[in-house]
Amino acid sequence: MSQAPQREGSLQSEVDAYLKKTLVPPSFHLRLNSGQARVRGGVIHLCPEGTADFVVFRCFAGFATIPMVTWLELKKPGKDTTAKARKEKQAAFAEKVKALGHFYFIVRSMDEIQTLF
């Protein structure tokens, strides 16, 4: 019996749980949301569109003052259905953070996350 394709939201939950379990302090991660969210009485402006889904700050023994910053853009497995305008904003964001010396990965599965971390 074939398994239903994984949704991006469930991959985000799995990645979040895995990073919480795997990263050793002082390393940590943040889950990021972009765009806008309606709330009672108005709108909250979140991260700019194109911002990656996670940012991970890792410090290694002997290098605690120089963190390694890794950005993770999650995609559901299979055909990429990201709209062209969003894809362009994501690519522009990736270039910005790479220019700062950060790492940026597009991730489609837990296997890929486990390879990175």
Jmol script that loads the backbone (N, CA, C; Angstrom):
load data "model"
ATOM      1  N   MET A   1       0.841  -1.178   0.000  1.00  0.00           N
ATOM      2  CA  MET A   1       0.000   0.000   0.000  1.00  0.00           C
ATOM      3  C   MET A   1       0.887   1.243   0.000  1.00  0.00           C
ATOM      4  N   SER A   2       0.684   2.142  -0.945  1.00  0.00           N
ATOM      5  CA  SER A   2       1.545   3.316  -1.043  1.00  0.00           C
ATOM      6  C   SER A   2       1.140   4.364  -0.012  1.00  0.00           C
ATOM      7  N   GLN A   3       2.144   5.103   0.442  1.00  0.00           N
ATOM      8  CA  GLN A   3       1.927   6.120   1.451  1.00  0.00           C
ATOM      9  C   GLN A   3       1.581   7.437   0.757  1.00  0.00           C
ATOM     10  N   ALA A   4       0.676   8.220   1.359  1.00  0.00           N
ATOM     11  CA  ALA A   4       0.311   9.521   0.802  1.00  0.00           C
ATOM     12  C   ALA A   4       1.540  10.422   0.815  1.00  0.00           C
ATOM     13  N   PRO A   5       1.674  11.310  -0.202  1.00  0.00           N
ATOM     14  CA  PRO A   5       2.820  12.211  -0.214  1.00  0.00           C
ATOM     15  C   PRO A   5       2.821  13.104   1.029  1.00  0.00           C
ATOM     16  N   GLN A   6       4.011  13.393   1.532  1.00  0.00           N
ATOM     17  CA  GLN A   6       4.135  14.220   2.726  1.00  0.00           C
ATOM     18  C   GLN A   6       3.815  15.669   2.380  1.00  0.00           C
ATOM     19  N   ARG A   7       3.051  16.331   3.246  1.00  0.00           N
ATOM     20  CA  ARG A   7       2.745  17.746   3.063  1.00  0.00           C
ATOM     21  C   ARG A   7       3.889  18.564   3.641  1.00  0.00           C
ATOM     22  N   GLU A   8       4.065  19.768   3.108  1.00  0.00           N
ATOM     23  CA  GLU A   8       5.143  20.624   3.596  1.00  0.00           C
ATOM     24  C   GLU A   8       4.960  20.938   5.078  1.00  0.00           C
ATOM     25  N   GLY A   9       3.715  21.147   5.514  1.00  0.00           N
ATOM     26  CA  GLY A   9       3.450  21.448   6.925  1.00  0.00           C
ATOM     27  C   GLY A   9       3.878  20.328   7.855  1.00  0.00           C
ATOM     28  N   SER A  10       3.647  19.082   7.464  1.00  0.00           N
ATOM     29  CA  SER A  10       4.060  17.975   8.324  1.00  0.00           C
ATOM     30  C   SER A  10       5.583  17.841   8.322  1.00  0.00           C
ATOM     31  N   LEU A  11       6.230  18.136   7.197  1.00  0.00           N
ATOM     32  CA  LEU A  11       7.689  18.127   7.150  1.00  0.00           C
ATOM     33  C   LEU A  11       8.239  19.205   8.081  1.00  0.00           C
ATOM     34  N   GLN A  12       7.601  20.380   8.099  1.00  0.00           N
ATOM     35  CA  GLN A  12       8.042  21.455   8.994  1.00  0.00           C
ATOM     36  C   GLN A  12       7.974  21.013  10.450  1.00  0.00           C
ATOM     37  N   SER A  13       6.893  20.345  10.826  1.00  0.00           N
ATOM     38  CA  SER A  13       6.745  19.861  12.206  1.00  0.00           C
ATOM     39  C   SER A  13       7.819  18.838  12.544  1.00  0.00           C
ATOM     40  N   GLU A  14       8.102  17.935  11.614  1.00  0.00           N
ATOM     41  CA  GLU A  14       9.134  16.918  11.849  1.00  0.00           C
ATOM     42  C   GLU A  14      10.516  17.546  11.972  1.00  0.00           C
ATOM     43  N   VAL A  15      10.812  18.509  11.103  1.00  0.00           N
ATOM     44  CA  VAL A  15      12.111  19.187  11.135  1.00  0.00           C
ATOM     45  C   VAL A  15      12.254  19.935  12.456  1.00  0.00           C
ATOM     46  N   ASP A  16      11.218  20.648  12.865  1.00  0.00           N
ATOM     47  CA  ASP A  16      11.243  21.397  14.121  1.00  0.00           C
ATOM     48  C   ASP A  16      11.544  20.466  15.297  1.00  0.00           C
ATOM     49  N   ALA A  17      10.832  19.352  15.375  1.00  0.00           N
ATOM     50  CA  ALA A  17      11.037  18.391  16.463  1.00  0.00           C
ATOM     51  C   ALA A  17      12.445  17.800  16.412  1.00  0.00           C
ATOM     52  N   TYR A  18      12.916  17.466  15.222  1.00  0.00           N
ATOM     53  CA  TYR A  18      14.251  16.878  15.074  1.00  0.00           C
ATOM     54  C   TYR A  18      15.334  17.857  15.521  1.00  0.00           C
ATOM     55  N   LEU A  19      15.225  19.133  15.106  1.00  0.00           N
ATOM     56  CA  LEU A  19      16.233  20.118  15.482  1.00  0.00           C
ATOM     57  C   LEU A  19      16.221  20.369  16.987  1.00  0.00           C
ATOM     58  N   LYS A  20      15.029  20.403  17.598  1.00  0.00           N
ATOM     59  CA  LYS A  20      14.947  20.574  19.055  1.00  0.00           C
ATOM     60  C   LYS A  20      15.675  19.448  19.775  1.00  0.00           C
ATOM     61  N   LYS A  21      15.549  18.251  19.250  1.00  0.00           N
ATOM     62  CA  LYS A  21      16.152  17.075  19.867  1.00  0.00           C
ATOM     63  C   LYS A  21      17.654  16.982  19.583  1.00  0.00           C
ATOM     64  N   THR A  22      18.082  17.436  18.417  1.00  0.00           N
ATOM     65  CA  THR A  22      19.447  17.195  17.937  1.00  0.00           C
ATOM     66  C   THR A  22      20.447  18.288  18.297  1.00  0.00           C
ATOM     67  N   LEU A  23      20.031  19.540  18.233  1.00  0.00           N
ATOM     68  CA  LEU A  23      20.978  20.632  18.461  1.00  0.00           C
ATOM     69  C   LEU A  23      21.360  20.721  19.936  1.00  0.00           C
ATOM     70  N   VAL A  24      22.639  20.909  20.188  1.00  0.00           N
ATOM     71  CA  VAL A  24      23.160  21.001  21.550  1.00  0.00           C
ATOM     72  C   VAL A  24      23.451  22.468  21.850  1.00  0.00           C
ATOM     73  N   PRO A  25      22.928  22.998  22.977  1.00  0.00           N
ATOM     74  CA  PRO A  25      23.202  24.402  23.322  1.00  0.00           C
ATOM     75  C   PRO A  25      24.705  24.663  23.359  1.00  0.00           C
ATOM     76  N   PRO A  26      25.146  25.822  22.914  1.00  0.00           N
ATOM     77  CA  PRO A  26      24.350  27.010  22.665  1.00  0.00           C
ATOM     78  C   PRO A  26      23.691  27.072  21.286  1.00  0.00           C
ATOM     79  N   SER A  27      23.817  26.024  20.480  1.00  0.00           N
ATOM     80  CA  SER A  27      23.159  26.016  19.168  1.00  0.00           C
ATOM     81  C   SER A  27      21.640  26.033  19.349  1.00  0.00           C
ATOM     82  N   PHE A  28      20.942  26.675  18.415  1.00  0.00           N
ATOM     83  CA  PHE A  28      19.483  26.699  18.456  1.00  0.00           C
ATOM     84  C   PHE A  28      18.929  27.008  17.074  1.00  0.00           C
ATOM     85  N   HIS A  29      17.608  26.859  16.922  1.00  0.00           N
ATOM     86  CA  HIS A  29      16.962  27.157  15.645  1.00  0.00           C
ATOM     87  C   HIS A  29      15.691  27.965  15.883  1.00  0.00           C
ATOM     88  N   LEU A  30      15.249  28.625  14.824  1.00  0.00           N
ATOM     89  CA  LEU A  30      13.992  29.371  14.848  1.00  0.00           C
ATOM     90  C   LEU A  30      13.153  28.976  13.638  1.00  0.00           C
ATOM     91  N   ARG A  31      11.875  28.787  13.850  1.00  0.00           N
ATOM     92  CA  ARG A  31      10.917  28.568  12.760  1.00  0.00           C
ATOM     93  C   ARG A  31      10.411  29.942  12.361  1.00  0.00           C
ATOM     94  N   LEU A  32      10.463  30.267  11.078  1.00  0.00           N
ATOM     95  CA  LEU A  32      10.086  31.595  10.601  1.00  0.00           C
ATOM     96  C   LEU A  32       8.847  31.525   9.719  1.00  0.00           C
ATOM     97  N   ASN A  33       8.030  32.547   9.801  1.00  0.00           N
ATOM     98  CA  ASN A  33       6.859  32.677   8.928  1.00  0.00           C
ATOM     99  C   ASN A  33       6.985  33.986   8.173  1.00  0.00           C
ATOM    100  N   SER A  34       6.565  33.989   6.925  1.00  0.00           N
ATOM    101  CA  SER A  34       6.668  35.207   6.129  1.00  0.00           C
ATOM    102  C   SER A  34       5.287  35.667   5.675  1.00  0.00           C
ATOM    103  N   GLY A  35       5.238  36.914   5.231  1.00  0.00           N
ATOM    104  CA  GLY A  35       3.984  37.474   4.734  1.00  0.00           C
ATOM    105  C   GLY A  35       3.251  38.242   5.816  1.00  0.00           C
ATOM    106  N   GLN A  36       1.924  38.054   5.864  1.00  0.00           N
ATOM    107  CA  GLN A  36       1.083  38.744   6.832  1.00  0.00           C
ATOM    108  C   GLN A  36       0.116  37.752   7.461  1.00  0.00           C
ATOM    109  N   ALA A  37      -0.310  38.064   8.678  1.00  0.00           N
ATOM    110  CA  ALA A  37      -1.306  37.229   9.356  1.00  0.00           C
ATOM    111  C   ALA A  37      -2.398  38.154   9.894  1.00  0.00           C
ATOM    112  N   ARG A  38      -3.623  37.790   9.606  1.00  0.00           N
ATOM    113  CA  ARG A  38      -4.754  38.567  10.138  1.00  0.00           C
ATOM    114  C   ARG A  38      -4.955  38.216  11.603  1.00  0.00           C
ATOM    115  N   VAL A  39      -5.137  39.241  12.393  1.00  0.00           N
ATOM    116  CA  VAL A  39      -5.463  39.070  13.802  1.00  0.00           C
ATOM    117  C   VAL A  39      -6.624  40.004  14.120  1.00  0.00           C
ATOM    118  N   ARG A  40      -7.264  39.757  15.249  1.00  0.00           N
ATOM    119  CA  ARG A  40      -8.378  40.629  15.614  1.00  0.00           C
ATOM    120  C   ARG A  40      -7.880  42.061  15.666  1.00  0.00           C
ATOM    121  N   GLY A  41      -8.512  42.913  14.914  1.00  0.00           N
ATOM    122  CA  GLY A  41      -8.152  44.321  14.917  1.00  0.00           C
ATOM    123  C   GLY A  41      -7.080  44.714  13.916  1.00  0.00           C
ATOM    124  N   GLY A  42      -6.598  43.790  13.087  1.00  0.00           N
ATOM    125  CA  GLY A  42      -5.607  44.203  12.107  1.00  0.00           C
ATOM    126  C   GLY A  42      -4.807  43.075  11.510  1.00  0.00           C
ATOM    127  N   VAL A  43      -3.591  43.437  11.143  1.00  0.00           N
ATOM    128  CA  VAL A  43      -2.691  42.512  10.453  1.00  0.00           C
ATOM    129  C   VAL A  43      -1.320  42.587  11.117  1.00  0.00           C
ATOM    130  N   ILE A  44      -0.688  41.448  11.265  1.00  0.00           N
ATOM    131  CA  ILE A  44       0.690  41.390  11.754  1.00  0.00           C
ATOM    132  C   ILE A  44       1.589  41.157  10.543  1.00  0.00           C
ATOM    133  N   HIS A  45       2.626  41.960  10.423  1.00  0.00           N
ATOM    134  CA  HIS A  45       3.604  41.774   9.354  1.00  0.00           C
ATOM    135  C   HIS A  45       4.685  40.830   9.868  1.00  0.00           C
ATOM    136  N   LEU A  46       4.866  39.742   9.158  1.00  0.00           N
ATOM    137  CA  LEU A  46       5.835  38.723   9.543  1.00  0.00           C
ATOM    138  C   LEU A  46       7.147  38.977   8.804  1.00  0.00           C
ATOM    139  N   CYS A  47       7.974  37.975   8.652  1.00  0.00           N
ATOM    140  CA  CYS A  47       9.216  38.123   7.884  1.00  0.00           C
ATOM    141  C   CYS A  47       8.880  38.465   6.434  1.00  0.00           C
ATOM    142  N   PRO A  48       9.806  39.106   5.729  1.00  0.00           N
ATOM    143  CA  PRO A  48       9.548  39.418   4.317  1.00  0.00           C
ATOM    144  C   PRO A  48       9.301  38.146   3.506  1.00  0.00           C
ATOM    145  N   GLU A  49       8.474  38.262   2.469  1.00  0.00           N
ATOM    146  CA  GLU A  49       8.224  37.113   1.591  1.00  0.00           C
ATOM    147  C   GLU A  49       9.546  36.637   1.006  1.00  0.00           C
ATOM    148  N   GLY A  50       9.697  35.331   0.917  1.00  0.00           N
ATOM    149  CA  GLY A  50      10.929  34.748   0.401  1.00  0.00           C
ATOM    150  C   GLY A  50      11.861  34.268   1.494  1.00  0.00           C
ATOM    151  N   THR A  51      11.616  34.716   2.747  1.00  0.00           N
ATOM    152  CA  THR A  51      12.448  34.281   3.867  1.00  0.00           C
ATOM    153  C   THR A  51      12.330  32.767   4.025  1.00  0.00           C
ATOM    154  N   ALA A  52      13.438  32.113   4.340  1.00  0.00           N
ATOM    155  CA  ALA A  52      13.446  30.659   4.521  1.00  0.00           C
ATOM    156  C   ALA A  52      12.569  30.261   5.707  1.00  0.00           C
ATOM    157  N   ASP A  53      12.226  28.964   5.774  1.00  0.00           N
ATOM    158  CA  ASP A  53      11.340  28.450   6.814  1.00  0.00           C
ATOM    159  C   ASP A  53      12.022  28.314   8.177  1.00  0.00           C
ATOM    160  N   PHE A  54      13.323  28.043   8.192  1.00  0.00           N
ATOM    161  CA  PHE A  54      14.071  27.878   9.435  1.00  0.00           C
ATOM    162  C   PHE A  54      15.417  28.573   9.311  1.00  0.00           C
ATOM    163  N   VAL A  55      15.919  29.050  10.441  1.00  0.00           N
ATOM    164  CA  VAL A  55      17.312  29.489  10.541  1.00  0.00           C
ATOM    165  C   VAL A  55      17.906  28.734  11.719  1.00  0.00           C
ATOM    166  N   VAL A  56      19.110  28.191  11.505  1.00  0.00           N
ATOM    167  CA  VAL A  56      19.791  27.399  12.525  1.00  0.00           C
ATOM    168  C   VAL A  56      21.120  28.075  12.842  1.00  0.00           C
ATOM    169  N   PHE A  57      21.351  28.314  14.131  1.00  0.00           N
ATOM    170  CA  PHE A  57      22.605  28.888  14.608  1.00  0.00           C
ATOM    171  C   PHE A  57      23.358  27.779  15.333  1.00  0.00           C
ATOM    172  N   ARG A  58      24.496  27.391  14.789  1.00  0.00           N
ATOM    173  CA  ARG A  58      25.272  26.309  15.408  1.00  0.00           C
ATOM    174  C   ARG A  58      26.619  26.833  15.867  1.00  0.00           C
ATOM    175  N   CYS A  59      27.010  26.422  17.044  1.00  0.00           N
ATOM    176  CA  CYS A  59      28.326  26.742  17.587  1.00  0.00           C
ATOM    177  C   CYS A  59      29.029  25.432  17.890  1.00  0.00           C
ATOM    178  N   PHE A  60      30.281  25.365  17.544  1.00  0.00           N
ATOM    179  CA  PHE A  60      31.052  24.153  17.755  1.00  0.00           C
ATOM    180  C   PHE A  60      32.111  24.397  18.825  1.00  0.00           C
ATOM    181  N   ALA A  61      32.503  23.357  19.506  1.00  0.00           N
ATOM    182  CA  ALA A  61      33.507  23.466  20.565  1.00  0.00           C
ATOM    183  C   ALA A  61      34.719  24.219  20.047  1.00  0.00           C
ATOM    184  N   GLY A  62      35.103  25.252  20.781  1.00  0.00           N
ATOM    185  CA  GLY A  62      36.250  26.057  20.381  1.00  0.00           C
ATOM    186  C   GLY A  62      35.899  27.211  19.466  1.00  0.00           C
ATOM    187  N   PHE A  63      34.665  27.221  18.966  1.00  0.00           N
ATOM    188  CA  PHE A  63      34.236  28.274  18.045  1.00  0.00           C
ATOM    189  C   PHE A  63      32.929  28.906  18.500  1.00  0.00           C
ATOM    190  N   ALA A  64      32.670  28.909  19.791  1.00  0.00           N
ATOM    191  CA  ALA A  64      31.379  29.360  20.318  1.00  0.00           C
ATOM    192  C   ALA A  64      31.067  30.812  19.976  1.00  0.00           C
ATOM    193  N   THR A  65      32.088  31.616  19.716  1.00  0.00           N
ATOM    194  CA  THR A  65      31.817  33.019  19.419  1.00  0.00           C
ATOM    195  C   THR A  65      31.591  33.261  17.930  1.00  0.00           C
ATOM    196  N   ILE A  66      31.768  32.238  17.108  1.00  0.00           N
ATOM    197  CA  ILE A  66      31.549  32.380  15.668  1.00  0.00           C
ATOM    198  C   ILE A  66      30.524  31.327  15.236  1.00  0.00           C
ATOM    199  N   PRO A  67      29.242  31.689  15.249  1.00  0.00           N
ATOM    200  CA  PRO A  67      28.229  30.692  14.887  1.00  0.00           C
ATOM    201  C   PRO A  67      28.204  30.410  13.383  1.00  0.00           C
ATOM    202  N   MET A  68      27.795  29.219  13.052  1.00  0.00           N
ATOM    203  CA  MET A  68      27.543  28.846  11.667  1.00  0.00           C
ATOM    204  C   MET A  68      26.040  29.022  11.457  1.00  0.00           C
ATOM    205  N   VAL A  69      25.671  29.837  10.482  1.00  0.00           N
ATOM    206  CA  VAL A  69      24.255  30.126  10.246  1.00  0.00           C
ATOM    207  C   VAL A  69      23.794  29.377   9.007  1.00  0.00           C
ATOM    208  N   THR A  70      22.730  28.593   9.181  1.00  0.00           N
ATOM    209  CA  THR A  70      22.175  27.790   8.095  1.00  0.00           C
ATOM    210  C   THR A  70      20.694  28.107   7.945  1.00  0.00           C
ATOM    211  N   TRP A  71      20.287  28.427   6.729  1.00  0.00           N
ATOM    212  CA  TRP A  71      18.881  28.701   6.407  1.00  0.00           C
ATOM    213  C   TRP A  71      18.317  27.490   5.678  1.00  0.00           C
ATOM    214  N   LEU A  72      17.097  27.099   6.041  1.00  0.00           N
ATOM    215  CA  LEU A  72      16.444  25.934   5.441  1.00  0.00           C
ATOM    216  C   LEU A  72      15.116  26.332   4.814  1.00  0.00           C
ATOM    217  N   GLU A  73      14.983  26.108   3.534  1.00  0.00           N
ATOM    218  CA  GLU A  73      13.714  26.302   2.816  1.00  0.00           C
ATOM    219  C   GLU A  73      13.141  24.920   2.584  1.00  0.00           C
ATOM    220  N   LEU A  74      11.968  24.646   3.154  1.00  0.00           N
ATOM    221  CA  LEU A  74      11.349  23.331   3.017  1.00  0.00           C
ATOM    222  C   LEU A  74      10.387  23.301   1.836  1.00  0.00           C
ATOM    223  N   LYS A  75      10.421  22.207   1.111  1.00  0.00           N
ATOM    224  CA  LYS A  75       9.516  21.976  -0.021  1.00  0.00           C
ATOM    225  C   LYS A  75       8.909  20.599   0.136  1.00  0.00           C
ATOM    226  N   LYS A  76       7.658  20.468  -0.240  1.00  0.00           N
ATOM    227  CA  LYS A  76       7.075  19.127  -0.185  1.00  0.00           C
ATOM    228  C   LYS A  76       7.719  18.291  -1.277  1.00  0.00           C
ATOM    229  N   PRO A  77       7.881  17.003  -1.014  1.00  0.00           N
ATOM    230  CA  PRO A  77       8.501  16.123  -2.014  1.00  0.00           C
ATOM    231  C   PRO A  77       7.683  16.097  -3.303  1.00  0.00           C
ATOM    232  N   GLY A  78       8.352  15.826  -4.392  1.00  0.00           N
ATOM    233  CA  GLY A  78       7.662  15.745  -5.673  1.00  0.00           C
ATOM    234  C   GLY A  78       7.835  17.008  -6.486  1.00  0.00           C
ATOM    235  N   LYS A  79       6.905  17.224  -7.373  1.00  0.00           N
ATOM    236  CA  LYS A  79       6.960  18.372  -8.281  1.00  0.00           C
ATOM    237  C   LYS A  79       6.867  19.680  -7.500  1.00  0.00           C
ATOM    238  N   ASP A  80       7.741  20.616  -7.831  1.00  0.00           N
ATOM    239  CA  ASP A  80       7.741  21.927  -7.171  1.00  0.00           C
ATOM    240  C   ASP A  80       6.581  22.748  -7.729  1.00  0.00           C
ATOM    241  N   THR A  81       5.663  23.127  -6.852  1.00  0.00           N
ATOM    242  CA  THR A  81       4.488  23.900  -7.275  1.00  0.00           C
ATOM    243  C   THR A  81       4.559  25.345  -6.799  1.00  0.00           C
ATOM    244  N   THR A  82       5.741  25.793  -6.382  1.00  0.00           N
ATOM    245  CA  THR A  82       5.914  27.159  -5.902  1.00  0.00           C
ATOM    246  C   THR A  82       5.672  28.139  -7.046  1.00  0.00           C
ATOM    247  N   ALA A  83       4.858  29.158  -6.779  1.00  0.00           N
ATOM    248  CA  ALA A  83       4.566  30.180  -7.785  1.00  0.00           C
ATOM    249  C   ALA A  83       5.857  30.899  -8.187  1.00  0.00           C
ATOM    250  N   LYS A  84       5.904  31.330  -9.450  1.00  0.00           N
ATOM    251  CA  LYS A  84       7.118  31.954  -9.994  1.00  0.00           C
ATOM    252  C   LYS A  84       7.559  33.173  -9.172  1.00  0.00           C
ATOM    253  N   ALA A  85       6.638  34.047  -8.790  1.00  0.00           N
ATOM    254  CA  ALA A  85       7.000  35.251  -8.034  1.00  0.00           C
ATOM    255  C   ALA A  85       7.587  34.888  -6.678  1.00  0.00           C
ATOM    256  N   ARG A  86       7.003  33.886  -6.003  1.00  0.00           N
ATOM    257  CA  ARG A  86       7.519  33.458  -4.702  1.00  0.00           C
ATOM    258  C   ARG A  86       8.893  32.823  -4.868  1.00  0.00           C
ATOM    259  N   LYS A  87       9.048  32.018  -5.917  1.00  0.00           N
ATOM    260  CA  LYS A  87      10.330  31.359  -6.180  1.00  0.00           C
ATOM    261  C   LYS A  87      11.427  32.400  -6.403  1.00  0.00           C
ATOM    262  N   GLU A  88      11.100  33.485  -7.099  1.00  0.00           N
ATOM    263  CA  GLU A  88      12.077  34.552  -7.343  1.00  0.00           C
ATOM    264  C   GLU A  88      12.475  35.242  -6.036  1.00  0.00           C
ATOM    265  N   LYS A  89      11.493  35.475  -5.154  1.00  0.00           N
ATOM    266  CA  LYS A  89      11.792  36.096  -3.859  1.00  0.00           C
ATOM    267  C   LYS A  89      12.643  35.165  -3.006  1.00  0.00           C
ATOM    268  N   GLN A  90      12.367  33.870  -3.058  1.00  0.00           N
ATOM    269  CA  GLN A  90      13.168  32.906  -2.310  1.00  0.00           C
ATOM    270  C   GLN A  90      14.601  32.855  -2.842  1.00  0.00           C
ATOM    271  N   ALA A  91      14.754  32.915  -4.148  1.00  0.00           N
ATOM    272  CA  ALA A  91      16.091  32.905  -4.747  1.00  0.00           C
ATOM    273  C   ALA A  91      16.865  34.169  -4.367  1.00  0.00           C
ATOM    274  N   ALA A  92      16.197  35.311  -4.366  1.00  0.00           N
ATOM    275  CA  ALA A  92      16.847  36.565  -3.976  1.00  0.00           C
ATOM    276  C   ALA A  92      17.277  36.509  -2.509  1.00  0.00           C
ATOM    277  N   PHE A  93      16.424  35.947  -1.651  1.00  0.00           N
ATOM    278  CA  PHE A  93      16.768  35.794  -0.241  1.00  0.00           C
ATOM    279  C   PHE A  93      17.990  34.883  -0.091  1.00  0.00           C
ATOM    280  N   ALA A  94      17.992  33.773  -0.813  1.00  0.00           N
ATOM    281  CA  ALA A  94      19.117  32.833  -0.754  1.00  0.00           C
ATOM    282  C   ALA A  94      20.419  33.531  -1.127  1.00  0.00           C
ATOM    283  N   GLU A  95      20.395  34.327  -2.153  1.00  0.00           N
ATOM    284  CA  GLU A  95      21.605  35.039  -2.581  1.00  0.00           C
ATOM    285  C   GLU A  95      22.075  36.019  -1.514  1.00  0.00           C
ATOM    286  N   LYS A  96      21.135  36.724  -0.858  1.00  0.00           N
ATOM    287  CA  LYS A  96      21.498  37.667   0.208  1.00  0.00           C
ATOM    288  C   LYS A  96      22.234  36.972   1.339  1.00  0.00           C
ATOM    289  N   VAL A  97      21.683  35.861   1.813  1.00  0.00           N
ATOM    290  CA  VAL A  97      22.297  35.200   2.979  1.00  0.00           C
ATOM    291  C   VAL A  97      23.596  34.495   2.601  1.00  0.00           C
ATOM    292  N   LYS A  98      23.687  33.986   1.380  1.00  0.00           N
ATOM    293  CA  LYS A  98      24.942  33.371   0.937  1.00  0.00           C
ATOM    294  C   LYS A  98      26.050  34.420   0.841  1.00  0.00           C
ATOM    295  N   ALA A  99      25.676  35.646   0.426  1.00  0.00           N
ATOM    296  CA  ALA A  99      26.658  36.728   0.325  1.00  0.00           C
ATOM    297  C   ALA A  99      27.228  37.091   1.698  1.00  0.00           C
ATOM    298  N   LEU A 100      26.480  36.777   2.759  1.00  0.00           N
ATOM    299  CA  LEU A 100      26.948  37.014   4.132  1.00  0.00           C
ATOM    300  C   LEU A 100      27.798  35.861   4.666  1.00  0.00           C
ATOM    301  N   GLY A 101      27.959  34.816   3.851  1.00  0.00           N
ATOM    302  CA  GLY A 101      28.722  33.653   4.279  1.00  0.00           C
ATOM    303  C   GLY A 101      27.879  32.602   4.985  1.00  0.00           C
ATOM    304  N   HIS A 102      26.560  32.747   4.930  1.00  0.00           N
ATOM    305  CA  HIS A 102      25.661  31.766   5.537  1.00  0.00           C
ATOM    306  C   HIS A 102      25.431  30.606   4.571  1.00  0.00           C
ATOM    307  N   PHE A 103      24.931  29.515   5.098  1.00  0.00           N
ATOM    308  CA  PHE A 103      24.554  28.367   4.281  1.00  0.00           C
ATOM    309  C   PHE A 103      23.051  28.421   4.019  1.00  0.00           C
ATOM    310  N   TYR A 104      22.622  27.923   2.856  1.00  0.00           N
ATOM    311  CA  TYR A 104      21.209  27.917   2.472  1.00  0.00           C
ATOM    312  C   TYR A 104      20.930  26.604   1.744  1.00  0.00           C
ATOM    313  N   PHE A 105      19.924  25.882   2.228  1.00  0.00           N
ATOM    314  CA  PHE A 105      19.574  24.603   1.619  1.00  0.00           C
ATOM    315  C   PHE A 105      18.075  24.518   1.372  1.00  0.00           C
ATOM    316  N   ILE A 106      17.707  23.929   0.248  1.00  0.00           N
ATOM    317  CA  ILE A 106      16.323  23.552  -0.012  1.00  0.00           C
ATOM    318  C   ILE A 106      16.212  22.091   0.392  1.00  0.00           C
ATOM    319  N   VAL A 107      15.251  21.801   1.270  1.00  0.00           N
ATOM    320  CA  VAL A 107      15.122  20.476   1.864  1.00  0.00           C
ATOM    321  C   VAL A 107      13.748  19.901   1.532  1.00  0.00           C
ATOM    322  N   ARG A 108      13.734  18.637   1.081  1.00  0.00           N
ATOM    323  CA  ARG A 108      12.484  17.982   0.707  1.00  0.00           C
ATOM    324  C   ARG A 108      12.150  16.747   1.543  1.00  0.00           C
ATOM    325  N   SER A 109      13.035  16.380   2.484  1.00  0.00           N
ATOM    326  CA  SER A 109      12.775  15.169   3.267  1.00  0.00           C
ATOM    327  C   SER A 109      13.567  15.182   4.569  1.00  0.00           C
ATOM    328  N   MET A 110      13.143  14.348   5.496  1.00  0.00           N
ATOM    329  CA  MET A 110      13.872  14.184   6.746  1.00  0.00           C
ATOM    330  C   MET A 110      15.244  13.575   6.505  1.00  0.00           C
ATOM    331  N   ASP A 111      15.370  12.728   5.491  1.00  0.00           N
ATOM    332  CA  ASP A 111      16.682  12.158   5.169  1.00  0.00           C
ATOM    333  C   ASP A 111      17.681  13.275   4.863  1.00  0.00           C
ATOM    334  N   GLU A 112      17.239  14.294   4.131  1.00  0.00           N
ATOM    335  CA  GLU A 112      18.121  15.410   3.813  1.00  0.00           C
ATOM    336  C   GLU A 112      18.502  16.189   5.079  1.00  0.00           C
ATOM    337  N   ILE A 113      17.548  16.392   5.982  1.00  0.00           N
ATOM    338  CA  ILE A 113      17.835  17.087   7.245  1.00  0.00           C
ATOM    339  C   ILE A 113      18.850  16.303   8.059  1.00  0.00           C
ATOM    340  N   GLN A 114      18.649  14.997   8.141  1.00  0.00           N
ATOM    341  CA  GLN A 114      19.557  14.166   8.924  1.00  0.00           C
ATOM    342  C   GLN A 114      20.959  14.133   8.328  1.00  0.00           C
ATOM    343  N   THR A 115      21.069  14.315   7.033  1.00  0.00           N
ATOM    344  CA  THR A 115      22.383  14.424   6.400  1.00  0.00           C
ATOM    345  C   THR A 115      23.069  15.735   6.796  1.00  0.00           C
ATOM    346  N   LEU A 116      22.283  16.803   6.904  1.00  0.00           N
ATOM    347  CA  LEU A 116      22.836  18.122   7.249  1.00  0.00           C
ATOM    348  C   LEU A 116      23.179  18.242   8.728  1.00  0.00           C
ATOM    349  N   PHE A 117      22.344  17.629   9.582  1.00  0.00           N
ATOM    350  CA  PHE A 117      22.504  17.788  11.033  1.00  0.00           C
ATOM    351  C   PHE A 117      22.644  16.447  11.685  1.00  0.00           C
TER     352      PHE A 117
END
end "model"
wireframe off; spacefill off
backbone 0.3
color backbone group
